[in-house]
């Protein structure tokens, strides 16, 4: 078992995670046999610095700025006493699947070389951000809400850029954003934002600021290193699909296999998934597993491999807006928005 890194508190056993320089990617085979939600112990971790230890007894969330009629400070007890809601939301790093720009398209992009495992779905519980903004008296001219985390300041190329902070438009803040304090029925684990974090459905994970301590509401558009130098123009996430299999996987020839996977999109519900085992010559519809839900679609497809040797499995999805997964995607200079069909290597052996 791999123990926690210097920047991550929870255990990171090698059968659950692939480590990337202080960050942890979920292995997709670790989701085999799991329910709809990604268990907390195998949920990916993306940190810019290190997981801080924040005392809930002294924690305060400050709401302030010219876009509010008054400054408001909320403690942990008060936050948990407010009317709450629970939502299933996909959380995904903007650079998820970045390494496929290189290994599939031979167009490498800088940054953490994530496979498909910088994503997870949890049931988050907390207070709608619009309720907190209403309590502080949101002004008609409010434009952006700047969320700032309590982790250590981030140093990039020798320059101290301050705490991780990224603005979201007021229209999004009033729509579906949550100030969450629970994850899958438990208080937020420390690596996932305890005592409270933002959850911004559909948007890249950088918007869902962890260890939330400050919300500034402006009357002008706001800019920070996290929407200019890093993650410029990144909001909603693209369509992706993944098999719940090792990379590569080994399967026996001459017998049926039920291959399971999951597909998701930041644009909305995934409505259709199909898979191919012959390099895309033929595609077969996948069967939905369980009730239809919004965060991601769980599915399965039957395969009876007859020929021993290397194979490639493909899966592609279509969401409710009509967005899908092309055979190839345009290179992004920062390695974001990879939405092409991923080629999953399989070795078929004799039984």
ZIBELVEN-V883583 format. One record per residue. RES is the residue in three letters. BURIAL is 1 if it has 9 or more other ideal C-beta (glycine too) atoms within 8 Angstrom, else 0. Layout:
BEGIN
res = (RES;RES)
burial = (BURIAL;BURIAL)
END
This chain:
BEGIN
res = (UNK;UNK;UNK;UNK;UNK;UNK;UNK;UNK;UNK;UNK;UNK;UNK;UNK;UNK;UNK;UNK;UNK;UNK;UNK;UNK;UNK;UNK;UNK;UNK;UNK;UNK;UNK;UNK;UNK;UNK;UNK;UNK;UNK;UNK;UNK;UNK;UNK;UNK;UNK;UNK;UNK;UNK;UNK;UNK;UNK;UNK;UNK;UNK;UNK;UNK;UNK;UNK;UNK;UNK;UNK;UNK;UNK;UNK;UNK;UNK;UNK;UNK;UNK;UNK;UNK;UNK;UNK;UNK;UNK;UNK;UNK;UNK;UNK;UNK;UNK;UNK;UNK;UNK;UNK;UNK;UNK;UNK;UNK;UNK;UNK;UNK;UNK;UNK;UNK;UNK;UNK;UNK;UNK;UNK;UNK;UNK;UNK;UNK;UNK;UNK;UNK;UNK;UNK;UNK;UNK;UNK;UNK;UNK;UNK;UNK;UNK;UNK;UNK;UNK;UNK;UNK;UNK;UNK;UNK;UNK;UNK;UNK;UNK;UNK;UNK;UNK;UNK;UNK;UNK;UNK;UNK;UNK;UNK;UNK;UNK;UNK;UNK;UNK;UNK;UNK;UNK;UNK;UNK;UNK;UNK;UNK;UNK;UNK;UNK;UNK;UNK;UNK;UNK;UNK;UNK;UNK;UNK;UNK;UNK;UNK;UNK;UNK;UNK;UNK;UNK;UNK;UNK;UNK;UNK;UNK;UNK;UNK;UNK;UNK;UNK;UNK;UNK;UNK;UNK;UNK;UNK;UNK;UNK;UNK;UNK;UNK;UNK;UNK;UNK;UNK;UNK;UNK;UNK;UNK;UNK;UNK;UNK;UNK;UNK;UNK;UNK;UNK;UNK;UNK;UNK;UNK;UNK;UNK;UNK;UNK;UNK;UNK;UNK;UNK;UNK;UNK;UNK;UNK;UNK;UNK;UNK;UNK;UNK;UNK;UNK;UNK;UNK;UNK;UNK;UNK;UNK;UNK;UNK;UNK;UNK;UNK;UNK;UNK;UNK;UNK;UNK;UNK;UNK;UNK;UNK;UNK;UNK;UNK;UNK;UNK;UNK;UNK;UNK;UNK;UNK;UNK;UNK;UNK;UNK;UNK;UNK;UNK;UNK;UNK;UNK;UNK;UNK;UNK;UNK;UNK;UNK;UNK;UNK;UNK;UNK;UNK;UNK;UNK;UNK;UNK;UNK;UNK;UNK;UNK;UNK;UNK;UNK;UNK;UNK;UNK;UNK;UNK;UNK;UNK;UNK;UNK;UNK;UNK;UNK;UNK;UNK;UNK;UNK;UNK;UNK;UNK;UNK;UNK;UNK;UNK;UNK;UNK;UNK;UNK;UNK;UNK;UNK;UNK;UNK;UNK;UNK;UNK;UNK;UNK;UNK;UNK;UNK;UNK;UNK;UNK;UNK;UNK;UNK;UNK;UNK;UNK;UNK;UNK;UNK;UNK;UNK;UNK;UNK;UNK;UNK;UNK;UNK;UNK;UNK;UNK;UNK)
burial = (0;0;0;0;0;0;1;1;0;1;0;1;0;0;0;1;1;0;1;1;0;1;1;1;1;1;1;1;1;1;1;1;0;1;0;0;1;1;0;1;0;1;1;1;1;1;1;0;1;1;1;1;0;1;0;0;0;0;1;0;1;1;1;1;1;0;1;1;0;0;0;1;0;1;1;1;0;0;1;0;0;1;0;0;0;0;1;1;1;1;1;1;1;1;1;1;1;1;1;1;1;1;0;1;1;0;0;0;1;0;0;1;0;1;1;1;1;1;1;1;1;1;1;1;1;1;1;1;1;1;1;1;1;0;0;1;0;1;1;0;0;1;1;1;1;1;1;1;1;1;1;0;0;1;0;0;0;0;0;0;1;0;1;1;1;1;1;1;1;1;0;1;1;1;0;0;1;1;1;1;1;1;1;1;0;0;0;1;1;1;1;1;1;1;1;1;1;1;1;1;1;1;1;1;1;1;1;1;1;1;1;1;1;1;1;1;1;1;0;0;0;1;0;1;1;1;1;0;0;1;1;0;0;1;0;0;1;1;1;1;1;1;1;1;1;0;1;0;1;0;1;1;1;0;0;0;1;0;1;1;1;1;1;1;1;1;1;0;1;1;0;0;1;1;1;1;1;0;0;1;0;0;0;0;0;1;0;0;0;0;0;0;1;0;1;1;1;1;1;1;1;0;1;0;1;0;0;0;0;0;1;1;1;1;1;1;1;1;1;0;0;0;1;1;1;0;0;0;1;0;0;1;0;1;1;1;1;1;1;1;1;1;0;1;1;1;1;1;1;0;0)
END
